Amino acid sequence: MNFDKDLDARGLNCPLPILRAKKALTDMQSGQVLRIVSTDVGSVKDFQAFCKQTGNELVSQAEASNEFTFFLKRK
Amino acid sequence: MAVEKICVVVVSGTRERLQMAAMAASVAAVSGMEVTIFLSMNAVPFFIKGASTDAPSEGKFGELMVQKNAPDFKTLFRQAVELGDAKILPCSMALDIAGIDTATLEPYLGEPTGLTRFLDLAQGAQVWTF
């Protein structure tokens, strides 16, 4: 999937992946896609809840080798 | 959907409680909730400009957070303001008792606030106390 900005949140614990994602989204335009890679096991449910709360779209999520990859479309 | 209101009351000066308050407040704020943080008692002196964030630990976990380089609570509170439009209001009574001049506080704090005003702000909000 294409993306406009990349956030490497590997090695960061809660709540830093969410805070960094929020900061990254602030600098993006509506419709642009942010890719986030995290190793925090809580981040799957966290990003689902974050998108539900903020209205940004969680386009896809995947897990491989203990890394979680998310694609968020800015609202 | 109506914006959810959260009021976070922080009176503790221990590392674990300050950290948990900062984590909860920052995540709530960046998730679009309307967050107001009321600082009083032992929490206030940490918000003097340049004050150390080396708060005493309540137990083993506080020491582990230092060893693991967890982000300090002031950074998280500041991000709640900068990224989530949270408001951090220092308690006017605590400032008076501790003899702290408002001009010496961190610039991201709001105006000194009394309990009556805070209770007015807290109407209809969830209130979390640390």
N, CA and C atoms of all chains as a GROMACS GRO file, in nm:
protein
  615
    1MET      N    1   0.085  -0.121   0.000
    1MET     CA    2   0.000   0.000   0.000
    1MET      C    3   0.088   0.125   0.000
    2ASN      N    4   0.047   0.222  -0.078
    2ASN     CA    5   0.121   0.348  -0.081
    2ASN      C    6   0.095   0.429   0.046
    3PHE      N    7   0.192   0.508   0.084
    3PHE     CA    8   0.172   0.593   0.200
    3PHE      C    9   0.250   0.723   0.181
    4ASP      N   10   0.208   0.823   0.255
    4ASP     CA   11   0.268   0.957   0.240
    4ASP      C   12   0.372   0.986   0.347
    5LYS      N   13   0.361   0.919   0.459
    5LYS     CA   14   0.454   0.944   0.570
    5LYS      C   15   0.475   0.814   0.646
    6ASP      N   16   0.594   0.798   0.700
    6ASP     CA   17   0.631   0.674   0.768
    6ASP      C   18   0.671   0.706   0.913
    7LEU      N   19   0.619   0.627   1.006
    7LEU     CA   20   0.653   0.646   1.147
    7LEU      C   21   0.708   0.514   1.202
    8ASP      N   22   0.832   0.518   1.242
    8ASP     CA   23   0.895   0.400   1.303
    8ASP      C   24   0.878   0.410   1.454
    9ALA      N   25   0.782   0.334   1.508
    9ALA     CA   26   0.756   0.337   1.652
    9ALA      C   27   0.807   0.211   1.720
   10ARG      N   28   0.896   0.140   1.653
   10ARG     CA   29   0.950   0.017   1.711
   10ARG      C   30   1.031   0.050   1.836
   11GLY      N   31   1.011  -0.030   1.940
   11GLY     CA   32   1.085  -0.009   2.065
   11GLY      C   33   1.020   0.092   2.159
   12LEU      N   34   0.915   0.157   2.112
   12LEU     CA   35   0.847   0.255   2.198
   12LEU      C   36   0.731   0.189   2.272
   13ASN      N   37   0.717   0.223   2.399
   13ASN     CA   38   0.605   0.169   2.478
   13ASN      C   39   0.489   0.267   2.480
   14CYS      N   40   0.374   0.213   2.516
   14CYS     CA   41   0.254   0.294   2.537
   14CYS      C   42   0.286   0.408   2.633
   15PRO      N   43   0.248   0.532   2.610
   15PRO     CA   44   0.159   0.577   2.502
   15PRO      C   45   0.233   0.640   2.384
   16LEU      N   46   0.364   0.620   2.375
   16LEU     CA   47   0.440   0.695   2.275
   16LEU      C   48   0.399   0.667   2.130
   17PRO      N   49   0.367   0.542   2.090
   17PRO     CA   50   0.325   0.524   1.950
   17PRO      C   51   0.203   0.610   1.913
   18ILE      N   52   0.108   0.619   2.003
   18ILE     CA   53  -0.011   0.701   1.976
   18ILE      C   54   0.024   0.850   1.971
   19LEU      N   55   0.106   0.894   2.065
   19LEU     CA   56   0.143   1.037   2.067
   19LEU      C   57   0.224   1.074   1.943
   20ARG      N   58   0.315   0.986   1.902
   20ARG     CA   59   0.394   1.014   1.782
   20ARG      C   60   0.305   1.013   1.658
   21ALA      N   61   0.208   0.922   1.656
   21ALA     CA   62   0.117   0.916   1.540
   21ALA      C   63   0.033   1.043   1.532
   22LYS      N   64  -0.015   1.087   1.646
   22LYS     CA   65  -0.093   1.211   1.648
   22LYS      C   66  -0.010   1.328   1.595
   23LYS      N   67   0.115   1.335   1.640
   23LYS     CA   68   0.203   1.443   1.594
   23LYS      C   69   0.225   1.434   1.442
   24ALA      N   70   0.246   1.314   1.392
   24ALA     CA   71   0.267   1.296   1.248
   24ALA      C   72   0.142   1.335   1.170
   25LEU      N   73   0.026   1.296   1.218
   25LEU     CA   74  -0.099   1.326   1.147
   25LEU      C   75  -0.126   1.476   1.142
   26THR      N   76  -0.082   1.546   1.246
   26THR     CA   77  -0.106   1.690   1.253
   26THR      C   78  -0.044   1.762   1.133
   27ASP      N   79   0.068   1.711   1.086
   27ASP     CA   80   0.140   1.775   0.975
   27ASP      C   81   0.094   1.725   0.838
   28MET      N   82  -0.008   1.641   0.834
   28MET     CA   83  -0.052   1.582   0.706
   28MET      C   84  -0.184   1.641   0.660
   29GLN      N   85  -0.213   1.618   0.531
   29GLN     CA   86  -0.338   1.668   0.473
   29GLN      C   87  -0.446   1.559   0.483
   30SER      N   88  -0.571   1.604   0.476
   30SER     CA   89  -0.683   1.510   0.476
   30SER      C   90  -0.670   1.413   0.357
   31GLY      N   91  -0.687   1.282   0.385
   31GLY     CA   92  -0.678   1.182   0.279
   31GLY      C   93  -0.540   1.119   0.266
   32GLN      N   94  -0.438   1.182   0.324
   32GLN     CA   95  -0.304   1.125   0.317
   32GLN      C   96  -0.293   1.005   0.413
   33VAL      N   97  -0.200   0.915   0.381
   33VAL     CA   98  -0.187   0.790   0.457
   33VAL      C   99  -0.056   0.788   0.535
   34LEU      N  100  -0.068   0.751   0.661
   34LEU     CA  101   0.048   0.736   0.750
   34LEU      C  102   0.072   0.588   0.776
   35ARG      N  103   0.195   0.542   0.753
   35ARG     CA  104   0.230   0.405   0.791
   35ARG      C  105   0.302   0.409   0.925
   36ILE      N  106   0.262   0.320   1.014
   36ILE     CA  107   0.324   0.311   1.147
   36ILE      C  108   0.370   0.167   1.169
   37VAL      N  109   0.492   0.150   1.215
   37VAL     CA  110   0.540   0.017   1.253
   37VAL      C  111   0.571   0.021   1.402
   38SER      N  112   0.509  -0.071   1.477
   38SER     CA  113   0.523  -0.071   1.622
   38SER      C  114   0.556  -0.211   1.672
   39THR      N  115   0.619  -0.218   1.788
   39THR     CA  116   0.643  -0.349   1.852
   39THR      C  117   0.565  -0.361   1.982
   40ASP      N  118   0.490  -0.258   2.018
   40ASP     CA  119   0.411  -0.259   2.140
   40ASP      C  120   0.289  -0.349   2.120
   41VAL      N  121   0.277  -0.454   2.201
   41VAL     CA  122   0.168  -0.550   2.181
   41VAL      C  123   0.030  -0.488   2.205
   42GLY      N  124   0.026  -0.378   2.278
   42GLY     CA  125  -0.103  -0.313   2.300
   42GLY      C  126  -0.144  -0.221   2.186
   43SER      N  127  -0.055  -0.202   2.091
   43SER     CA  128  -0.082  -0.100   1.989
   43SER      C  129  -0.195  -0.138   1.893
   44VAL      N  130  -0.223  -0.268   1.876
   44VAL     CA  131  -0.332  -0.308   1.784
   44VAL      C  132  -0.465  -0.252   1.834
   45LYS      N  133  -0.495  -0.281   1.958
   45LYS     CA  134  -0.621  -0.230   2.016
   45LYS      C  135  -0.614  -0.078   2.034
   46ASP      N  136  -0.494  -0.027   2.066
   46ASP     CA  137  -0.480   0.117   2.085
   46ASP      C  138  -0.511   0.194   1.956
   47PHE      N  139  -0.458   0.149   1.844
   47PHE     CA  140  -0.482   0.221   1.719
   47PHE      C  141  -0.627   0.205   1.671
   48GLN      N  142  -0.687   0.089   1.701
   48GLN     CA  143  -0.830   0.073   1.669
   48GLN      C  144  -0.913   0.176   1.748
   49ALA      N  145  -0.882   0.187   1.877
   49ALA     CA  146  -0.957   0.282   1.961
   49ALA      C  147  -0.927   0.427   1.922
   50PHE      N  148  -0.802   0.454   1.889
   50PHE     CA  149  -0.762   0.589   1.850
   50PHE      C  150  -0.840   0.633   1.725
   51CYS      N  151  -0.848   0.544   1.628
   51CYS     CA  152  -0.920   0.579   1.504
   51CYS      C  153  -1.069   0.594   1.530
   52LYS      N  154  -1.123   0.509   1.615
   52LYS     CA  155  -1.265   0.520   1.649
   52LYS      C  156  -1.294   0.655   1.716
   53GLN      N  157  -1.202   0.698   1.802
   53GLN     CA  158  -1.223   0.823   1.876
   53GLN      C  159  -1.201   0.946   1.788
   54THR      N  160  -1.103   0.939   1.699
   54THR     CA  161  -1.063   1.060   1.627
   54THR      C  162  -1.124   1.072   1.488
   55GLY      N  163  -1.179   0.962   1.435
   55GLY     CA  164  -1.238   0.968   1.301
   55GLY      C  165  -1.139   0.946   1.188
   56ASN      N  166  -1.011   0.928   1.221
   56ASN     CA  167  -0.915   0.886   1.118
   56ASN      C  168  -0.945   0.740   1.083
   57GLU      N  169  -0.913   0.702   0.959
   57GLU     CA  170  -0.950   0.567   0.914
   57GLU      C  171  -0.832   0.471   0.928
   58LEU      N  172  -0.857   0.359   0.994
   58LEU     CA  173  -0.756   0.253   1.001
   58LEU      C  174  -0.776   0.167   0.876
   59VAL      N  175  -0.697   0.195   0.774
   59VAL     CA  176  -0.716   0.130   0.644
   59VAL      C  177  -0.678  -0.016   0.650
   60SER      N  178  -0.567  -0.046   0.717
   60SER     CA  179  -0.529  -0.186   0.732
   60SER      C  180  -0.430  -0.201   0.847
   61GLN      N  181  -0.420  -0.324   0.894
   61GLN     CA  182  -0.322  -0.356   0.998
   61GLN      C  183  -0.273  -0.498   0.974
   62ALA      N  184  -0.149  -0.524   1.008
   62ALA     CA  185  -0.092  -0.656   0.987
   62ALA      C  186   0.017  -0.682   1.090
   63GLU      N  187   0.041  -0.810   1.116
   63GLU     CA  188   0.147  -0.848   1.210
   63GLU      C  189   0.243  -0.943   1.140
   64ALA      N  190   0.371  -0.920   1.160
   64ALA     CA  191   0.473  -1.011   1.108
   64ALA      C  192   0.598  -0.997   1.193
   65SER      N  193   0.651  -1.109   1.235
   65SER     CA  194   0.777  -1.111   1.313
   65SER      C  195   0.769  -1.018   1.434
   66ASN      N  196   0.658  -1.024   1.505
   66ASN     CA  197   0.638  -0.942   1.626
   66ASN      C  198   0.639  -0.793   1.600
   67GLU      N  199   0.616  -0.755   1.476
   67GLU     CA  200   0.600  -0.613   1.443
   67GLU      C  201   0.458  -0.591   1.388
   68PHE      N  202   0.402  -0.480   1.426
   68PHE     CA  203   0.265  -0.446   1.386
   68PHE      C  204   0.270  -0.326   1.292
   69THR      N  205   0.207  -0.341   1.177
   69THR     CA  206   0.208  -0.234   1.078
   69THR      C  207   0.066  -0.183   1.057
   70PHE      N  208   0.051  -0.053   1.064
   70PHE     CA  209  -0.080   0.011   1.049
   70PHE      C  210  -0.074   0.114   0.937
   71PHE      N  211  -0.183   0.125   0.864
   71PHE     CA  212  -0.198   0.232   0.766
   71PHE      C  213  -0.318   0.315   0.808
   72LEU      N  214  -0.294   0.441   0.840
   72LEU     CA  215  -0.400   0.531   0.885
   72LEU      C  216  -0.422   0.640   0.781
   73LYS      N  217  -0.547   0.658   0.742
   73LYS     CA  218  -0.580   0.769   0.650
   73LYS      C  219  -0.632   0.885   0.732
   74ARG      N  220  -0.568   1.001   0.715
   74ARG     CA  221  -0.608   1.119   0.792
   74ARG      C  222  -0.747   1.166   0.752
   75LYS      N  223  -0.829   1.199   0.849
   75LYS     CA  224  -0.965   1.244   0.818
   75LYS      C  225  -0.965   1.383   0.759
   76MET      N  226  -2.131   1.300   1.764
   76MET     CA  227  -2.105   1.248   1.899
   76MET      C  228  -2.049   1.360   1.986
   77ALA      N  229  -2.103   1.375   2.106
   77ALA     CA  230  -2.056   1.480   2.195
   77ALA      C  231  -1.912   1.452   2.239
   78VAL      N  232  -1.836   1.560   2.253
   78VAL     CA  233  -1.698   1.544   2.298
   78VAL      C  234  -1.697   1.500   2.443
   79GLU      N  235  -1.619   1.398   2.472
   79GLU     CA  236  -1.610   1.350   2.608
   79GLU      C  237  -1.519   1.441   2.689
   80LYS      N  238  -1.561   1.475   2.809
   80LYS     CA  239  -1.482   1.563   2.895
   80LYS      C  240  -1.415   1.482   3.006
   81ILE      N  241  -1.286   1.508   3.022
   81ILE     CA  242  -1.208   1.440   3.125
   81ILE      C  243  -1.140   1.545   3.210
   82CYS      N  244  -1.153   1.533   3.341
   82CYS     CA  245  -1.077   1.619   3.432
   82CYS      C  246  -0.981   1.532   3.512
   83VAL      N  247  -0.856   1.568   3.508
   83VAL     CA  248  -0.753   1.490   3.577
   83VAL      C  249  -0.701   1.574   3.693
   84VAL      N  250  -0.721   1.524   3.814
   84VAL     CA  251  -0.674   1.594   3.934
   84VAL      C  252  -0.544   1.529   3.978
   85VAL      N  253  -0.436   1.607   3.983
   85VAL     CA  254  -0.305   1.550   4.019
   85VAL      C  255  -0.256   1.619   4.146
   86VAL      N  256  -0.247   1.542   4.253
   86VAL     CA  257  -0.200   1.599   4.380
   86VAL      C  258  -0.074   1.528   4.431
   87SER      N  259  -0.043   1.415   4.372
   87SER     CA  260   0.070   1.335   4.420
   87SER      C  261   0.203   1.389   4.368
   88GLY      N  262   0.307   1.365   4.444
   88GLY     CA  263   0.442   1.401   4.399
   88GLY      C  264   0.527   1.279   4.377
   89THR      N  265   0.464   1.161   4.361
   89THR     CA  266   0.543   1.040   4.338
   89THR      C  267   0.548   1.006   4.190
   90ARG      N  268   0.657   0.943   4.151
   90ARG     CA  269   0.684   0.916   4.010
   90ARG      C  270   0.574   0.834   3.943
   91GLU      N  271   0.530   0.728   4.008
   91GLU     CA  272   0.432   0.640   3.945
   91GLU      C  273   0.300   0.714   3.918
   92ARG      N  274   0.254   0.789   4.015
   92ARG     CA  275   0.125   0.858   3.999
   92ARG      C  276   0.134   0.972   3.899
   93LEU      N  277   0.244   1.046   3.902
   93LEU     CA  278   0.262   1.153   3.804
   93LEU      C  279   0.269   1.095   3.662
   94GLN      N  280   0.337   0.981   3.649
   94GLN     CA  281   0.352   0.919   3.518
   94GLN      C  282   0.217   0.868   3.467
   95MET      N  283   0.142   0.802   3.554
   95MET     CA  284   0.012   0.747   3.511
   95MET      C  285  -0.084   0.859   3.474
   96ALA      N  286  -0.082   0.965   3.553
   96ALA     CA  287  -0.168   1.080   3.522
   96ALA      C  288  -0.130   1.140   3.387
   97ALA      N  289   0.000   1.152   3.362
   97ALA     CA  290   0.046   1.212   3.235
   97ALA      C  291   0.012   1.123   3.117
   98MET      N  292   0.028   0.992   3.134
   98MET     CA  293  -0.005   0.899   3.025
   98MET      C  294  -0.153   0.905   2.992
   99ALA      N  295  -0.237   0.898   3.095
   99ALA     CA  296  -0.382   0.898   3.073
   99ALA      C  297  -0.427   1.030   3.011
  100ALA      N  298  -0.375   1.140   3.064
  100ALA     CA  299  -0.416   1.272   3.013
  100ALA      C  300  -0.372   1.292   2.869
  101SER      N  301  -0.250   1.252   2.836
  101SER     CA  302  -0.201   1.276   2.700
  101SER      C  303  -0.275   1.191   2.598
  102VAL      N  304  -0.301   1.066   2.632
  102VAL     CA  305  -0.373   0.980   2.536
  102VAL      C  306  -0.517   1.029   2.519
  103ALA      N  307  -0.582   1.064   2.629
  103ALA     CA  308  -0.719   1.117   2.618
  103ALA      C  309  -0.722   1.242   2.531
  104ALA      N  310  -0.624   1.329   2.551
  104ALA     CA  311  -0.623   1.455   2.476
  104ALA      C  312  -0.600   1.433   2.327
  105VAL      N  313  -0.504   1.348   2.292
  105VAL     CA  314  -0.478   1.328   2.150
  105VAL      C  315  -0.586   1.242   2.084
  106SER      N  316  -0.670   1.178   2.165
  106SER     CA  317  -0.782   1.101   2.110
  106SER      C  318  -0.906   1.187   2.090
  107GLY      N  319  -0.891   1.315   2.111
  107GLY     CA  320  -1.002   1.406   2.082
  107GLY      C  321  -1.090   1.440   2.200
  108MET      N  322  -1.054   1.392   2.318
  108MET     CA  323  -1.133   1.426   2.437
  108MET      C  324  -1.091   1.563   2.489
  109GLU      N  325  -1.184   1.630   2.556
  109GLU     CA  326  -1.156   1.761   2.614
  109GLU      C  327  -1.098   1.739   2.752
  110VAL      N  328  -0.969   1.768   2.767
  110VAL     CA  329  -0.898   1.732   2.890
  110VAL      C  330  -0.856   1.856   2.968
  111THR      N  331  -0.891   1.856   3.095
  111THR     CA  332  -0.845   1.961   3.186
  111THR      C  333  -0.770   1.895   3.300
  112ILE      N  334  -0.650   1.941   3.325
  112ILE     CA  335  -0.566   1.885   3.431
  112ILE      C  336  -0.553   1.990   3.541
  113PHE      N  337  -0.588   1.951   3.662
  113PHE     CA  338  -0.581   2.043   3.776
  113PHE      C  339  -0.466   1.996   3.864
  114LEU      N  340  -0.364   2.081   3.876
  114LEU     CA  341  -0.245   2.046   3.955
  114LEU      C  342  -0.255   2.108   4.093
  115SER      N  343  -0.235   2.026   4.196
  115SER     CA  344  -0.236   2.082   4.330
  115SER      C  345  -0.136   2.006   4.419
  116MET      N  346  -0.128   2.050   4.541
  116MET     CA  347  -0.047   1.987   4.646
  116MET      C  348   0.096   1.955   4.597
  117ASN      N  349   0.137   1.830   4.616
  117ASN     CA  350   0.277   1.794   4.590
  117ASN      C  351   0.315   1.789   4.442
  118ALA      N  352   0.215   1.796   4.354
  118ALA     CA  353   0.246   1.791   4.211
  118ALA      C  354   0.298   1.926   4.160
  119VAL      N  355   0.259   2.033   4.224
  119VAL     CA  356   0.283   2.167   4.169
  119VAL      C  357   0.432   2.203   4.154
  120PRO      N  358   0.516   2.179   4.256
  120PRO     CA  359   0.656   2.227   4.243
  120PRO      C  360   0.730   2.169   4.123
  121PHE      N  361   0.688   2.054   4.071
  121PHE     CA  362   0.756   1.997   3.954
  121PHE      C  363   0.734   2.083   3.830
  122PHE      N  364   0.637   2.172   3.834
  122PHE     CA  365   0.603   2.251   3.715
  122PHE      C  366   0.659   2.393   3.720
  123ILE      N  367   0.753   2.414   3.812
  123ILE     CA  368   0.833   2.536   3.806
  123ILE      C  369   0.933   2.517   3.692
  124LYS      N  370   0.953   2.624   3.613
  124LYS     CA  371   1.044   2.614   3.498
  124LYS      C  372   1.178   2.555   3.541
  125GLY      N  373   1.221   2.454   3.468
  125GLY     CA  374   1.352   2.396   3.493
  125GLY      C  375   1.358   2.298   3.609
  126ALA      N  376   1.244   2.278   3.680
  126ALA     CA  377   1.246   2.187   3.795
  126ALA      C  378   1.273   2.044   3.750
  127SER      N  379   1.341   1.970   3.833
  127SER     CA  380   1.373   1.830   3.802
  127SER      C  381   1.246   1.746   3.798
  128THR      N  382   1.249   1.642   3.716
  128THR     CA  383   1.137   1.547   3.713
  128THR      C  384   1.172   1.422   3.794
  129ASP      N  385   1.275   1.435   3.876
  129ASP     CA  386   1.322   1.321   3.953
  129ASP      C  387   1.235   1.303   4.078
  130ALA      N  388   1.111   1.263   4.056
  130ALA     CA  389   1.018   1.243   4.168
  130ALA      C  390   1.051   1.114   4.240
  131PRO      N  391   1.026   1.108   4.371
  131PRO     CA  392   1.054   0.984   4.445
  131PRO      C  393   0.960   0.872   4.402
  132SER      N  394   1.014   0.752   4.396
  132SER     CA  395   0.933   0.636   4.358
  132SER      C  396   0.856   0.584   4.477
  133GLU      N  397   0.736   0.532   4.449
  133GLU     CA  398   0.658   0.466   4.555
  133GLU      C  399   0.708   0.324   4.576
  134GLY      N  400   0.757   0.265   4.469
  134GLY     CA  401   0.799   0.125   4.477
  134GLY      C  402   0.894   0.090   4.364
  135LYS      N  403   0.909  -0.040   4.342
  135LYS     CA  404   1.004  -0.091   4.245
  135LYS      C  405   0.977  -0.039   4.104
  136PHE      N  406   0.848  -0.024   4.071
  136PHE     CA  407   0.815   0.012   3.933
  136PHE      C  408   0.868   0.150   3.897
  137GLY      N  409   0.862   0.240   3.992
  137GLY     CA  410   0.914   0.374   3.964
  137GLY      C  411   1.062   0.371   3.931
  138GLU      N  412   1.134   0.286   4.002
  138GLU     CA  413   1.278   0.272   3.975
  138GLU      C  414   1.302   0.208   3.838
  139LEU      N  415   1.216   0.111   3.803
  139LEU     CA  416   1.230   0.046   3.672
  139LEU      C  417   1.206   0.146   3.558
  140MET      N  418   1.112   0.237   3.579
  140MET     CA  419   1.084   0.336   3.474
  140MET      C  420   1.207   0.422   3.447
  141VAL      N  421   1.280   0.453   3.554
  141VAL     CA  422   1.404   0.532   3.536
  141VAL      C  423   1.506   0.451   3.458
  142GLN      N  424   1.522   0.326   3.499
  142GLN     CA  425   1.622   0.240   3.432
  142GLN      C  426   1.589   0.218   3.285
  143LYS      N  427   1.460   0.212   3.253
  143LYS     CA  428   1.417   0.184   3.114
  143LYS      C  429   1.397   0.312   3.033
  144ASN      N  430   1.434   0.425   3.091
  144ASN     CA  431   1.423   0.553   3.021
  144ASN      C  432   1.282   0.583   2.970
  145ALA      N  433   1.183   0.560   3.054
  145ALA     CA  434   1.045   0.597   3.018
  145ALA      C  435   1.040   0.749   2.999
  146PRO      N  436   0.959   0.798   2.906
  146PRO     CA  437   0.951   0.943   2.886
  146PRO      C  438   0.906   1.010   3.015
  147ASP      N  439   0.968   1.124   3.047
  147ASP     CA  440   0.932   1.185   3.175
  147ASP      C  441   0.792   1.246   3.169
  148PHE      N  442   0.730   1.254   3.286
  148PHE     CA  443   0.589   1.293   3.292
  148PHE      C  444   0.566   1.435   3.243
  149LYS      N  445   0.664   1.522   3.260
  149LYS     CA  446   0.643   1.661   3.212
  149LYS      C  447   0.637   1.666   3.059
  150THR      N  448   0.715   1.583   2.994
  150THR     CA  449   0.710   1.577   2.848
  150THR      C  450   0.571   1.532   2.803
  151LEU      N  451   0.517   1.431   2.871
  151LEU     CA  452   0.384   1.381   2.833
  151LEU      C  453   0.275   1.485   2.860
  152PHE      N  454   0.284   1.553   2.972
  152PHE     CA  455   0.186   1.660   3.000
  152PHE      C  456   0.195   1.770   2.894
  153ARG      N  457   0.318   1.807   2.858
  153ARG     CA  458   0.335   1.912   2.758
  153ARG      C  459   0.276   1.868   2.624
  154GLN      N  460   0.294   1.741   2.589
  154GLN     CA  461   0.238   1.691   2.464
  154GLN      C  462   0.086   1.688   2.468
  155ALA      N  463   0.030   1.664   2.586
  155ALA     CA  464  -0.116   1.670   2.599
  155ALA      C  465  -0.167   1.808   2.560
  156VAL      N  466  -0.090   1.910   2.597
  156VAL     CA  467  -0.126   2.049   2.563
  156VAL      C  468  -0.100   2.076   2.415
  157GLU      N  469   0.019   2.042   2.370
  157GLU     CA  470   0.060   2.079   2.234
  157GLU      C  471  -0.010   1.998   2.125
  158LEU      N  472  -0.033   1.871   2.152
  158LEU     CA  473  -0.092   1.784   2.049
  158LEU      C  474  -0.242   1.764   2.068
  159GLY      N  475  -0.290   1.783   2.190
  159GLY     CA  476  -0.430   1.752   2.217
  159GLY      C  477  -0.510   1.866   2.276
  160ASP      N  478  -0.450   1.986   2.280
  160ASP     CA  479  -0.520   2.104   2.332
  160ASP      C  480  -0.569   2.089   2.476
  161ALA      N  481  -0.500   2.006   2.554
  161ALA     CA  482  -0.538   1.995   2.696
  161ALA      C  483  -0.504   2.126   2.767
  162LYS      N  484  -0.573   2.147   2.878
  162LYS     CA  485  -0.542   2.263   2.962
  162LYS      C  486  -0.487   2.212   3.094
  163ILE      N  487  -0.377   2.274   3.139
  163ILE     CA  488  -0.319   2.239   3.269
  163ILE      C  489  -0.332   2.360   3.359
  164LEU      N  490  -0.409   2.344   3.465
  164LEU     CA  491  -0.439   2.458   3.552
  164LEU      C  492  -0.380   2.436   3.690
  165PRO      N  493  -0.287   2.522   3.731
  165PRO     CA  494  -0.232   2.508   3.866
  165PRO      C  495  -0.330   2.562   3.970
  166CYS      N  496  -0.332   2.496   4.083
  166CYS     CA  497  -0.423   2.533   4.193
  166CYS      C  498  -0.373   2.661   4.260
  167SER      N  499  -0.457   2.760   4.269
  167SER     CA  500  -0.415   2.888   4.326
  167SER      C  501  -0.380   2.876   4.474
  168MET      N  502  -0.452   2.788   4.544
  168MET     CA  503  -0.422   2.767   4.685
  168MET      C  504  -0.282   2.708   4.702
  169ALA      N  505  -0.251   2.607   4.620
  169ALA     CA  506  -0.120   2.540   4.633
  169ALA      C  507  -0.007   2.638   4.603
  170LEU      N  508  -0.027   2.723   4.501
  170LEU     CA  509   0.076   2.822   4.468
  170LEU      C  510   0.098   2.917   4.585
  171ASP      N  511  -0.011   2.958   4.647
  171ASP     CA  512  -0.004   3.052   4.759
  171ASP      C  513   0.068   2.988   4.879
  172ILE      N  514   0.026   2.868   4.914
  172ILE     CA  515   0.085   2.799   5.030
  172ILE      C  516   0.235   2.772   5.010
  173ALA      N  517   0.268   2.732   4.887
  173ALA     CA  518   0.408   2.698   4.859
  173ALA      C  519   0.493   2.821   4.825
  174GLY      N  520   0.428   2.937   4.814
  174GLY     CA  521   0.502   3.059   4.783
  174GLY      C  522   0.562   3.058   4.643
  175ILE      N  523   0.487   3.001   4.549
  175ILE     CA  524   0.538   2.991   4.411
  175ILE      C  525   0.478   3.105   4.328
  176ASP      N  526   0.565   3.182   4.263
  176ASP     CA  527   0.522   3.291   4.176
  176ASP      C  528   0.476   3.232   4.042
  177THR      N  529   0.360   3.276   3.996
  177THR     CA  530   0.304   3.225   3.870
  177THR      C  531   0.403   3.240   3.754
  178ALA      N  532   0.480   3.348   3.756
  178ALA     CA  533   0.573   3.376   3.646
  178ALA      C  534   0.684   3.273   3.637
  179THR      N  535   0.702   3.193   3.743
  179THR     CA  536   0.810   3.093   3.741
  179THR      C  537   0.762   2.958   3.687
  180LEU      N  538   0.633   2.948   3.656
  180LEU     CA  539   0.579   2.818   3.611
  180LEU      C  540   0.608   2.794   3.463
  181GLU      N  541   0.603   2.668   3.424
  181GLU     CA  542   0.623   2.630   3.284
  181GLU      C  543   0.522   2.705   3.195
  182PRO      N  544   0.566   2.751   3.078
  182PRO     CA  545   0.480   2.837   2.996
  182PRO      C  546   0.356   2.769   2.939
  183TYR      N  547   0.355   2.635   2.939
  183TYR     CA  548   0.237   2.566   2.884
  183TYR      C  549   0.127   2.548   2.987
  184LEU      N  550   0.147   2.598   3.110
  184LEU     CA  551   0.040   2.594   3.209
  184LEU      C  552  -0.055   2.711   3.190
  185GLY      N  553  -0.181   2.688   3.228
  185GLY     CA  554  -0.280   2.793   3.219
  185GLY      C  555  -0.280   2.879   3.344
  186GLU      N  556  -0.387   2.954   3.361
  186GLU     CA  557  -0.394   3.047   3.473
  186GLU      C  558  -0.420   2.975   3.605
  187PRO      N  559  -0.370   3.032   3.716
  187PRO     CA  560  -0.403   2.975   3.848
  187PRO      C  561  -0.555   2.970   3.865
  188THR      N  562  -0.600   2.859   3.917
  188THR     CA  563  -0.743   2.832   3.921
  188THR      C  564  -0.785   2.786   4.060
  189GLY      N  565  -0.898   2.836   4.106
  189GLY     CA  566  -0.952   2.795   4.235
  189GLY      C  567  -1.045   2.675   4.219
  190LEU      N  568  -1.078   2.615   4.331
  190LEU     CA  569  -1.160   2.494   4.327
  190LEU      C  570  -1.300   2.520   4.272
  191THR      N  571  -1.355   2.635   4.300
  191THR     CA  572  -1.490   2.664   4.252
  191THR      C  573  -1.494   2.665   4.100
  192ARG      N  574  -1.394   2.729   4.041
  192ARG     CA  575  -1.386   2.732   3.895
  192ARG      C  576  -1.360   2.591   3.841
  193PHE      N  577  -1.273   2.517   3.909
  193PHE     CA  578  -1.245   2.382   3.862
  193PHE      C  579  -1.370   2.295   3.868
  194LEU      N  580  -1.445   2.303   3.976
  194LEU     CA  581  -1.566   2.222   3.989
  194LEU      C  582  -1.668   2.260   3.881
  195ASP      N  583  -1.668   2.388   3.844
  195ASP     CA  584  -1.755   2.432   3.734
  195ASP      C  585  -1.710   2.366   3.604
  196LEU      N  586  -1.580   2.365   3.579
  196LEU     CA  587  -1.528   2.300   3.458
  196LEU      C  588  -1.555   2.150   3.458
  197ALA      N  589  -1.558   2.091   3.578
  197ALA     CA  590  -1.571   1.945   3.588
  197ALA      C  591  -1.715   1.896   3.577
  198GLN      N  592  -1.808   1.988   3.568
  198GLN     CA  593  -1.948   1.945   3.558
  198GLN      C  594  -1.967   1.859   3.434
  199GLY      N  595  -2.022   1.740   3.454
  199GLY     CA  596  -2.050   1.651   3.342
  199GLY      C  597  -1.929   1.575   3.291
  200ALA      N  598  -1.814   1.594   3.356
  200ALA     CA  599  -1.691   1.528   3.309
  200ALA      C  600  -1.661   1.404   3.394
  201GLN      N  601  -1.585   1.312   3.336
  201GLN     CA  602  -1.523   1.209   3.417
  201GLN      C  603  -1.410   1.275   3.494
  202VAL      N  604  -1.394   1.240   3.621
  202VAL     CA  605  -1.286   1.296   3.701
  202VAL      C  606  -1.194   1.184   3.748
  203TRP      N  607  -1.068   1.195   3.712
  203TRP     CA  608  -0.969   1.094   3.753
  203TRP      C  609  -0.872   1.163   3.848
  204THR      N  610  -0.845   1.099   3.960
  204THR     CA  611  -0.758   1.161   4.060
  204THR      C  612  -0.632   1.077   4.085
  205PHE      N  613  -0.520   1.145   4.083
  205PHE     CA  614  -0.390   1.078   4.105
  205PHE      C  615  -0.316   1.147   4.219
   0.00000   0.00000   0.00000
